[in-house]
């Protein structure tokens, strides 16, 4: 049984496999590497997938659906003839088609897959992808973020011993930015950001809007078939402007012919607002890890829309670097999924690498704040911040707000909004409190792992009593025994970094040297020890590891020079 890699894209999807030496794209029944992410229904009620469905977008728009990836995790419904489909159903058709193509090509069953998802997908969107895979008959060992898959495809993990790089993914409907770091054999995602409603489609729509303005068609009734024809003309115009200075087209609307011409300079001006939207997630990702473009060693562009010169020019100017584009941007993610699958099978032809990921969204709880002398509920207190490396465990203190408060309700949320009403509720638990004055302390610990299992443990400080809640991203995919086994493996990360033996040992060495030295040397050791303690208090693992290496080097240097 072969394990496959799948890039389930907004506009196009691909399936790949590892042949023992390299990742290969599997062609579909038409001999094409790209399968359009389009699903349709014919007049007899038969389901049409990929190229056939795409051909019918213009002729049968009411029986065809596309760009449904944008609505994964939502309640949106598509009515195609006598059928009603969710985005999960439509995605399952695409995945099943890719699975069938792989089985026909390889001559064996392909039931296991690694599937890529946008880095900025939240829990609901990731769960929707897993649900689609299940409907397609696929077992998904893990979901890999698209930028991480692309980084693997480019072989960045086999480059220098230490490097920081940015992957920018602009597909048909989503935009992702990821900052990754290679350090000591570990490829770690430091930050992700993006916009799930920004993609190549938007660069086509500005041409459509300008065409309508130019021809004074505002308010004119345009049929669905004519709208699709106009979209195709605008799409071709966009592609032409990657090769020529001026592109033109003609189209009939309401039996009248209209013409339109666009040059590169005007197109760049039309796209200024979209480019500005692209800039925000890039800056946000840089700010989240407190670095500047100068700290980025290399930039990788993926996604078909990055072929546009205006995108490459914008990225080059913003980051001051010429991006890598030597792999087909349409295929880079899919190639990376197959490599990731091979890494999991520990193929000897691949060098060993450890991959880490981050929480795409902040996890926290609802708290009460005092506003104008009045207590007001509904505010969000982060416990695990977005872009924290996983697995992770964090603890925060919360307090009762009234004398003899009988219970505390812990509402668990995911999101970035200051108020919980703007975030996604994941679950809740209630803790019964012993009698006592207001201000009783509870320790709230969140533990989150790569399988998207969130464990919430609340401990009453006064009694030591605990209450526990486990939230799964994909209920039913793991048994209770498997979940408990996984959480037991994470027990070590529930120890505060200050209490871990390797870091306690470094602090003990620092204290000893402080006692043995005098003057400026003593002051210096005291300062670097305090600096290391401050990093430990952040509970941010990748920062702690780097600080520990540096602190250990300083201690070794002093011990060597002064024979301690």
Buried (B, 14 or more C-beta within 10 A) or exposed (E): EBBBBBBBBBBBBBBBBBEEEEBBBBBBBEEBBBBBBBBBBBEEEEBBBBBBBBBBBBEBBEBBBBBBBBBBBBEEEBEBBEEEBBBBBBBBBBBBBBBBBBBEBBEEEBBBBBBBBBBBBBBBBBBBBBBBBBBBBBEBEBBBBBBBBBBBBBEBBEEEEEBBBBBBBBBBBBBBBBBBBBBEEBBBBBBBBBBBEBBBBBBBBBBBEBBBEEBEBEEEEEEEBBBBBBBBBBBBBBBBBBEEEBBEBEBEBEEEEBEBEBEBEEBBEBBEEBBEEBEBBBEBBBEBBEBEBEEBBBBBBBBBBBBBEBBBEBBBEBBEBEBBBEBBBBBBBBBBBBBBBBBBEEEEEBEEBEBBBBBBBBBBBBBBBEEEEEEEEBBBBBBBBBBBBBBBBBBBEBBBBEEEBEEBEBBBBBBEEEBBEEBBEBBBBBBEBEEBEEEBEBBBBBBBBEBBBBBBBBBBEEEEBEBEBBBBBBEEBBEEEEBEEBBEEBEEBBEBBEEBEEBEEBBEBBEBBBEBBEEEBBEBBBEBBEBBBEBBEEBBBBBBBBBBEBBBEBBEEBBEEEEE
